[in-house]
Amino acid sequence: MSYLGVGVSPGTVPVYHSKDLKMLDRRVKIAEVVLRCVILVLGVLATVLVVTDTQVKVILSFQKKAKYTDMKALVFLVVANALAAGYSLIQGLCCVLSIIRGSVLFSKPLAWIIFSADQVMAYVTMAAVAASVQSAVFAKAGQTELQWIKVCNMYEKYCNKVGEGVACAVVVSLSMVVLSCISAFSLFRLYGGNKN
């Protein structure tokens, strides 16, 4: 398959690459690498912030240590961000290699795998952020109907650091959504015939 002229996809749809499309492919790949780097850095940062956060409070001569494993939503957040960071590292390296080699994705099955994996990671990170934000709201505001107290009044330092981790996770999840749009573009352009 030649990148300089007409490339033929594994299906029956010819894919045309003019000079403008080469530049567009390069810009899309650079944007993808930048987003994957953002996801990698902020995913690791969110994971580290939440995992290393603890605070000990003495209540009536009992010591209670607040840690992320006390809230299952934070455990889910940590796992989701670690997975997103690891996945972005692997995919980012693949993108850098394709930029260096000047290759373009012609394989529909591989494009579907990347698209599907990006979609799964976007949904998982969004779900983790939604669950952790809901838990954070309960910790901050309490729930008087259920007699849940405002935990952040007692563990202020802990709540602030977890809030920073959740903020990083929000950026990670939004970046994953944008990245899944880019992978959708990369996939579905293989199905259209540009007849320039």
TILUMMAR-553529 format. One record per residue (C-alpha): residue number from 1; x, y, z. Coordinates in pm, 1 decimal. Last residue first. Layout:
N
<pt><k>NUM</k><X>X</X><Y>Y</Y><Z>Z</Z></pt>
...
***
This chain:
196
<pt><k>196</k><X>-1084.2</X><Y>1458.5</Y><Z>-520.3</Z></pt>
<pt><k>195</k><X>-1315.6</X><Y>1154.0</Y><Z>-477.2</Z></pt>
<pt><k>194</k><X>-1295.9</X><Y>1112.1</Y><Z>-100.6</Z></pt>
<pt><k>193</k><X>-1445.4</X><Y>766.9</Y><Z>-48.1</Z></pt>
<pt><k>192</k><X>-1581.4</X><Y>723.3</Y><Z>298.2</Z></pt>
<pt><k>191</k><X>-1539.2</X><Y>403.7</Y><Z>497.7</Z></pt>
<pt><k>190</k><X>-1180.3</X><Y>459.6</Y><Z>609.2</Z></pt>
<pt><k>189</k><X>-1279.8</X><Y>808.1</Y><Z>728.1</Z></pt>
<pt><k>188</k><X>-1501.6</X><Y>626.3</Y><Z>976.7</Z></pt>
<pt><k>187</k><X>-1214.4</X><Y>485.2</Y><Z>1180.1</Z></pt>
<pt><k>186</k><X>-990.3</X><Y>789.3</Y><Z>1210.9</Z></pt>
<pt><k>185</k><X>-1290.5</X><Y>1011.9</Y><Z>1286.7</Z></pt>
<pt><k>184</k><X>-1409.8</X><Y>767.6</Y><Z>1552.7</Z></pt>
<pt><k>183</k><X>-1055.0</X><Y>763.8</Y><Z>1694.9</Z></pt>
<pt><k>182</k><X>-1067.1</X><Y>1142.5</Y><Z>1719.0</Z></pt>
<pt><k>181</k><X>-1407.2</X><Y>1131.3</Y><Z>1888.4</Z></pt>
<pt><k>180</k><X>-1271.3</X><Y>874.2</Y><Z>2135.5</Z></pt>
<pt><k>179</k><X>-987.8</X><Y>1113.9</Y><Z>2209.4</Z></pt>
<pt><k>178</k><X>-1231.7</X><Y>1393.8</Y><Z>2287.8</Z></pt>
<pt><k>177</k><X>-1413.0</X><Y>1163.1</Y><Z>2532.6</Z></pt>
<pt><k>176</k><X>-1081.6</X><Y>1045.9</Y><Z>2682.1</Z></pt>
<pt><k>175</k><X>-978.5</X><Y>1408.3</Y><Z>2732.1</Z></pt>
<pt><k>174</k><X>-1303.7</X><Y>1470.5</Y><Z>2920.4</Z></pt>
<pt><k>173</k><X>-1229.5</X><Y>1168.3</Y><Z>3140.4</Z></pt>
<pt><k>172</k><X>-873.5</X><Y>1277.6</Y><Z>3212.7</Z></pt>
<pt><k>171</k><X>-982.8</X><Y>1636.4</Y><Z>3288.5</Z></pt>
<pt><k>170</k><X>-1239.5</X><Y>1502.1</Y><Z>3535.9</Z></pt>
<pt><k>169</k><X>-973.9</X><Y>1272.5</Y><Z>3686.0</Z></pt>
<pt><k>168</k><X>-748.5</X><Y>1570.9</Y><Z>3756.4</Z></pt>
<pt><k>167</k><X>-1038.0</X><Y>1738.0</Y><Z>3940.3</Z></pt>
<pt><k>166</k><X>-1099.9</X><Y>1412.4</Y><Z>4131.0</Z></pt>
<pt><k>165</k><X>-738.7</X><Y>1407.3</Y><Z>4246.3</Z></pt>
<pt><k>164</k><X>-758.7</X><Y>1768.7</Y><Z>4360.7</Z></pt>
<pt><k>163</k><X>-1080.5</X><Y>1690.9</Y><Z>4546.1</Z></pt>
<pt><k>162</k><X>-908.8</X><Y>1395.4</Y><Z>4714.3</Z></pt>
<pt><k>161</k><X>-645.6</X><Y>1638.9</Y><Z>4839.2</Z></pt>
<pt><k>160</k><X>-908.9</X><Y>1877.0</Y><Z>4974.0</Z></pt>
<pt><k>159</k><X>-1109.7</X><Y>1597.7</Y><Z>5135.4</Z></pt>
<pt><k>158</k><X>-807.1</X><Y>1462.1</Y><Z>5322.4</Z></pt>
<pt><k>157</k><X>-706.5</X><Y>1805.3</Y><Z>5449.7</Z></pt>
<pt><k>156</k><X>-1064.2</X><Y>1870.8</Y><Z>5571.2</Z></pt>
<pt><k>155</k><X>-1119.0</X><Y>1539.5</Y><Z>5747.1</Z></pt>
<pt><k>154</k><X>-1365.9</X><Y>1637.2</Y><Z>6022.9</Z></pt>
<pt><k>153</k><X>-1573.0</X><Y>1893.7</Y><Z>5831.6</Z></pt>
<pt><k>152</k><X>-1521.6</X><Y>1682.3</Y><Z>5521.3</Z></pt>
<pt><k>151</k><X>-1728.2</X><Y>1403.9</Y><Z>5675.5</Z></pt>
<pt><k>150</k><X>-2050.2</X><Y>1605.3</Y><Z>5678.4</Z></pt>
<pt><k>149</k><X>-2272.0</X><Y>1360.9</Y><Z>5863.1</Z></pt>
<pt><k>148</k><X>-2501.5</X><Y>1102.1</Y><Z>5715.2</Z></pt>
<pt><k>147</k><X>-2831.8</X><Y>1087.9</Y><Z>5903.4</Z></pt>
<pt><k>146</k><X>-3015.6</X><Y>940.8</Y><Z>5602.8</Z></pt>
<pt><k>145</k><X>-3245.9</X><Y>1241.9</Y><Z>5566.8</Z></pt>
<pt><k>144</k><X>-2961.2</X><Y>1470.7</Y><Z>5672.7</Z></pt>
<pt><k>143</k><X>-2736.4</X><Y>1374.3</Y><Z>5384.2</Z></pt>
<pt><k>142</k><X>-2384.8</X><Y>1513.1</Y><Z>5417.8</Z></pt>
<pt><k>141</k><X>-2265.1</X><Y>1820.9</Y><Z>5231.2</Z></pt>
<pt><k>140</k><X>-1894.8</X><Y>1752.2</Y><Z>5176.0</Z></pt>
<pt><k>139</k><X>-1884.0</X><Y>1374.2</Y><Z>5209.5</Z></pt>
<pt><k>138</k><X>-2212.0</X><Y>1332.5</Y><Z>5021.9</Z></pt>
<pt><k>137</k><X>-2089.0</X><Y>1561.4</Y><Z>4744.8</Z></pt>
<pt><k>136</k><X>-1760.5</X><Y>1371.7</Y><Z>4732.4</Z></pt>
<pt><k>135</k><X>-1945.7</X><Y>1043.2</Y><Z>4692.9</Z></pt>
<pt><k>134</k><X>-2137.1</X><Y>1185.5</Y><Z>4396.0</Z></pt>
<pt><k>133</k><X>-1813.4</X><Y>1321.3</Y><Z>4250.0</Z></pt>
<pt><k>132</k><X>-1651.2</X><Y>979.5</Y><Z>4293.3</Z></pt>
<pt><k>131</k><X>-1934.0</X><Y>798.5</Y><Z>4116.1</Z></pt>
<pt><k>130</k><X>-1947.2</X><Y>1045.6</Y><Z>3826.4</Z></pt>
<pt><k>129</k><X>-1568.5</X><Y>1041.8</Y><Z>3788.7</Z></pt>
<pt><k>128</k><X>-1559.6</X><Y>662.4</Y><Z>3780.7</Z></pt>
<pt><k>127</k><X>-1842.7</X><Y>649.2</Y><Z>3528.1</Z></pt>
<pt><k>126</k><X>-1668.9</X><Y>903.4</Y><Z>3304.5</Z></pt>
<pt><k>125</k><X>-1341.5</X><Y>708.7</Y><Z>3328.3</Z></pt>
<pt><k>124</k><X>-1513.5</X><Y>382.0</Y><Z>3238.2</Z></pt>
<pt><k>123</k><X>-1710.9</X><Y>534.6</Y><Z>2950.8</Z></pt>
<pt><k>122</k><X>-1404.5</X><Y>700.6</Y><Z>2797.4</Z></pt>
<pt><k>121</k><X>-1195.6</X><Y>385.4</Y><Z>2844.8</Z></pt>
<pt><k>120</k><X>-1460.6</X><Y>173.8</Y><Z>2672.8</Z></pt>
<pt><k>119</k><X>-1487.8</X><Y>420.7</Y><Z>2383.8</Z></pt>
<pt><k>118</k><X>-1110.4</X><Y>433.9</Y><Z>2339.2</Z></pt>
<pt><k>117</k><X>-1098.0</X><Y>52.9</Y><Z>2336.9</Z></pt>
<pt><k>116</k><X>-1375.5</X><Y>36.8</Y><Z>2077.9</Z></pt>
<pt><k>115</k><X>-1208.9</X><Y>293.4</Y><Z>1850.7</Z></pt>
<pt><k>114</k><X>-870.9</X><Y>121.6</Y><Z>1880.2</Z></pt>
<pt><k>113</k><X>-1024.1</X><Y>-219.0</Y><Z>1803.7</Z></pt>
<pt><k>112</k><X>-1229.9</X><Y>-77.9</Y><Z>1514.9</Z></pt>
<pt><k>111</k><X>-920.0</X><Y>88.5</Y><Z>1366.0</Z></pt>
<pt><k>110</k><X>-735.4</X><Y>-242.6</Y><Z>1392.8</Z></pt>
<pt><k>109</k><X>-1019.4</X><Y>-421.7</Y><Z>1210.3</Z></pt>
<pt><k>108</k><X>-1033.6</X><Y>-147.7</Y><Z>944.7</Z></pt>
<pt><k>107</k><X>-662.5</X><Y>-160.5</Y><Z>867.7</Z></pt>
<pt><k>106</k><X>-545.9</X><Y>141.0</Y><Z>672.7</Z></pt>
<pt><k>105</k><X>-394.6</X><Y>342.5</Y><Z>959.1</Z></pt>
<pt><k>104</k><X>-143.6</X><Y>581.6</Y><Z>809.1</Z></pt>
<pt><k>103</k><X>232.8</X><Y>552.2</Y><Z>816.2</Z></pt>
<pt><k>102</k><X>479.8</X><Y>837.9</Y><Z>829.6</Z></pt>
<pt><k>101</k><X>731.9</X><Y>621.7</Y><Z>1012.4</Z></pt>
<pt><k>100</k><X>789.6</X><Y>886.4</Y><Z>1279.0</Z></pt>
<pt><k>99</k><X>418.7</X><Y>968.3</Y><Z>1304.3</Z></pt>
<pt><k>98</k><X>327.2</X><Y>597.6</Y><Z>1322.0</Z></pt>
<pt><k>97</k><X>586.2</X><Y>542.1</Y><Z>1595.9</Z></pt>
<pt><k>96</k><X>454.3</X><Y>838.7</Y><Z>1794.7</Z></pt>
<pt><k>95</k><X>100.0</X><Y>702.7</Y><Z>1764.2</Z></pt>
<pt><k>94</k><X>206.2</X><Y>356.4</Y><Z>1884.4</Z></pt>
<pt><k>93</k><X>385.3</X><Y>512.5</Y><Z>2181.3</Z></pt>
<pt><k>92</k><X>72.2</X><Y>709.6</Y><Z>2264.3</Z></pt>
<pt><k>91</k><X>-139.2</X><Y>393.3</Y><Z>2243.1</Z></pt>
<pt><k>90</k><X>77.1</X><Y>217.0</Y><Z>2501.7</Z></pt>
<pt><k>89</k><X>102.2</X><Y>516.4</Y><Z>2734.1</Z></pt>
<pt><k>88</k><X>-266.8</X><Y>595.9</Y><Z>2690.6</Z></pt>
<pt><k>87</k><X>-362.1</X><Y>243.3</Y><Z>2796.5</Z></pt>
<pt><k>86</k><X>-146.8</X><Y>268.2</Y><Z>3106.5</Z></pt>
<pt><k>85</k><X>-287.8</X><Y>609.4</Y><Z>3201.0</Z></pt>
<pt><k>84</k><X>-647.5</X><Y>501.6</Y><Z>3136.6</Z></pt>
<pt><k>83</k><X>-599.3</X><Y>184.8</Y><Z>3341.4</Z></pt>
<pt><k>82</k><X>-448.5</X><Y>380.7</Y><Z>3631.8</Z></pt>
<pt><k>81</k><X>-729.3</X><Y>634.5</Y><Z>3607.0</Z></pt>
<pt><k>80</k><X>-997.5</X><Y>363.9</Y><Z>3614.6</Z></pt>
<pt><k>79</k><X>-834.4</X><Y>178.6</Y><Z>3905.3</Z></pt>
<pt><k>78</k><X>-799.1</X><Y>494.5</Y><Z>4114.9</Z></pt>
<pt><k>77</k><X>-1154.2</X><Y>610.0</Y><Z>4039.2</Z></pt>
<pt><k>76</k><X>-1298.2</X><Y>267.2</Y><Z>4124.7</Z></pt>
<pt><k>75</k><X>-1112.9</X><Y>275.5</Y><Z>4456.9</Z></pt>
<pt><k>74</k><X>-1246.4</X><Y>627.9</Y><Z>4507.8</Z></pt>
<pt><k>73</k><X>-1603.2</X><Y>508.2</Y><Z>4446.9</Z></pt>
<pt><k>72</k><X>-1544.7</X><Y>226.3</Y><Z>4695.8</Z></pt>
<pt><k>71</k><X>-1494.3</X><Y>479.7</Y><Z>4974.0</Z></pt>
<pt><k>70</k><X>-1292.6</X><Y>360.8</Y><Z>5274.5</Z></pt>
<pt><k>69</k><X>-1019.7</X><Y>238.7</Y><Z>5037.8</Z></pt>
<pt><k>68</k><X>-920.2</X><Y>602.0</Y><Z>4976.7</Z></pt>
<pt><k>67</k><X>-797.4</X><Y>655.4</Y><Z>5328.3</Z></pt>
<pt><k>66</k><X>-933.4</X><Y>817.8</Y><Z>5644.4</Z></pt>
<pt><k>65</k><X>-765.2</X><Y>693.2</Y><Z>5961.3</Z></pt>
<pt><k>64</k><X>-982.4</X><Y>677.9</Y><Z>6270.9</Z></pt>
<pt><k>63</k><X>-813.1</X><Y>687.2</Y><Z>6606.8</Z></pt>
<pt><k>62</k><X>-1035.1</X><Y>624.5</Y><Z>6904.2</Z></pt>
<pt><k>61</k><X>-986.6</X><Y>832.0</Y><Z>7220.9</Z></pt>
<pt><k>60</k><X>-1328.3</X><Y>994.8</Y><Z>7178.7</Z></pt>
<pt><k>59</k><X>-1261.8</X><Y>1075.3</Y><Z>6811.5</Z></pt>
<pt><k>58</k><X>-897.4</X><Y>1111.4</Y><Z>6710.8</Z></pt>
<pt><k>57</k><X>-856.5</X><Y>1189.6</Y><Z>6340.0</Z></pt>
<pt><k>56</k><X>-588.4</X><Y>1049.0</Y><Z>6114.0</Z></pt>
<pt><k>55</k><X>-560.8</X><Y>1174.1</Y><Z>5755.5</Z></pt>
<pt><k>54</k><X>-462.1</X><Y>986.6</Y><Z>5444.5</Z></pt>
<pt><k>53</k><X>-395.7</X><Y>1077.0</Y><Z>5081.1</Z></pt>
<pt><k>52</k><X>-133.5</X><Y>866.8</Y><Z>4902.4</Z></pt>
<pt><k>51</k><X>-386.2</X><Y>678.0</Y><Z>4690.8</Z></pt>
<pt><k>50</k><X>-594.4</X><Y>981.7</Y><Z>4588.8</Z></pt>
<pt><k>49</k><X>-308.8</X><Y>1208.2</Y><Z>4485.7</Z></pt>
<pt><k>48</k><X>-111.7</X><Y>925.4</Y><Z>4323.2</Z></pt>
<pt><k>47</k><X>-405.5</X><Y>810.7</Y><Z>4110.4</Z></pt>
<pt><k>46</k><X>-496.5</X><Y>1164.0</Y><Z>4006.9</Z></pt>
<pt><k>45</k><X>-133.5</X><Y>1235.8</Y><Z>3913.4</Z></pt>
<pt><k>44</k><X>-101.7</X><Y>911.9</Y><Z>3715.7</Z></pt>
<pt><k>43</k><X>-417.8</X><Y>992.9</Y><Z>3523.8</Z></pt>
<pt><k>42</k><X>-307.0</X><Y>1354.7</Y><Z>3482.5</Z></pt>
<pt><k>41</k><X>23.0</X><Y>1256.3</Y><Z>3323.3</Z></pt>
<pt><k>40</k><X>-108.2</X><Y>974.0</Y><Z>3104.0</Z></pt>
<pt><k>39</k><X>-427.6</X><Y>1153.2</Y><Z>3001.4</Z></pt>
<pt><k>38</k><X>-234.2</X><Y>1465.8</Y><Z>2905.3</Z></pt>
<pt><k>37</k><X>16.2</X><Y>1251.1</Y><Z>2712.5</Z></pt>
<pt><k>36</k><X>-270.9</X><Y>1074.4</Y><Z>2532.8</Z></pt>
<pt><k>35</k><X>-421.4</X><Y>1411.4</Y><Z>2444.4</Z></pt>
<pt><k>34</k><X>-91.1</X><Y>1536.1</Y><Z>2301.2</Z></pt>
<pt><k>33</k><X>-39.8</X><Y>1214.0</Y><Z>2104.7</Z></pt>
<pt><k>32</k><X>-392.1</X><Y>1232.8</Y><Z>1961.4</Z></pt>
<pt><k>31</k><X>-346.5</X><Y>1596.7</Y><Z>1862.1</Z></pt>
<pt><k>30</k><X>-22.8</X><Y>1500.6</Y><Z>1687.5</Z></pt>
<pt><k>29</k><X>-198.6</X><Y>1211.3</Y><Z>1510.5</Z></pt>
<pt><k>28</k><X>-481.8</X><Y>1439.1</Y><Z>1396.7</Z></pt>
<pt><k>27</k><X>-231.8</X><Y>1695.5</Y><Z>1270.7</Z></pt>
<pt><k>26</k><X>-41.4</X><Y>1429.9</Y><Z>1074.0</Z></pt>
<pt><k>25</k><X>-357.2</X><Y>1288.8</Y><Z>921.1</Z></pt>
<pt><k>24</k><X>-469.1</X><Y>1640.1</Y><Z>822.4</Z></pt>
<pt><k>23</k><X>-132.6</X><Y>1709.0</Y><Z>660.1</Z></pt>
<pt><k>22</k><X>-154.2</X><Y>1384.4</Y><Z>466.1</Z></pt>
<pt><k>21</k><X>-513.4</X><Y>1468.7</Y><Z>374.9</Z></pt>
<pt><k>20</k><X>-407.9</X><Y>1804.2</Y><Z>232.4</Z></pt>
<pt><k>19</k><X>-131.0</X><Y>1642.1</Y><Z>23.3</Z></pt>
<pt><k>18</k><X>-381.1</X><Y>1401.0</Y><Z>-127.1</Z></pt>
<pt><k>17</k><X>-468.6</X><Y>1066.1</Y><Z>13.4</Z></pt>
<pt><k>16</k><X>-749.0</X><Y>871.0</Y><Z>-148.6</Z></pt>
<pt><k>15</k><X>-895.9</X><Y>564.2</Y><Z>21.8</Z></pt>
<pt><k>14</k><X>-1048.6</X><Y>305.9</Y><Z>-209.7</Z></pt>
<pt><k>13</k><X>-1341.9</X><Y>117.6</Y><Z>-57.3</Z></pt>
<pt><k>12</k><X>-1344.4</X><Y>-256.3</Y><Z>-128.0</Z></pt>
<pt><k>11</k><X>-1224.9</X><Y>-369.7</Y><Z>210.2</Z></pt>
<pt><k>10</k><X>-862.2</X><Y>-400.5</Y><Z>323.5</Z></pt>
<pt><k>9</k><X>-819.9</X><Y>-34.0</Y><Z>237.8</Z></pt>
<pt><k>8</k><X>-646.4</X><Y>60.8</Y><Z>-82.3</Z></pt>
<pt><k>7</k><X>-410.6</X><Y>352.0</Y><Z>-72.3</Z></pt>
<pt><k>6</k><X>-413.0</X><Y>590.0</Y><Z>-364.8</Z></pt>
<pt><k>5</k><X>-97.2</X><Y>786.0</Y><Z>-405.8</Z></pt>
<pt><k>4</k><X>188.1</X><Y>871.2</Y><Z>-174.0</Z></pt>
<pt><k>3</k><X>87.8</X><Y>640.7</Y><Z>110.5</Z></pt>
<pt><k>2</k><X>137.5</X><Y>332.3</Y><Z>-99.3</Z></pt>
<pt><k>1</k><X>0.0</X><Y>0.0</Y><Z>0.0</Z></pt>
***
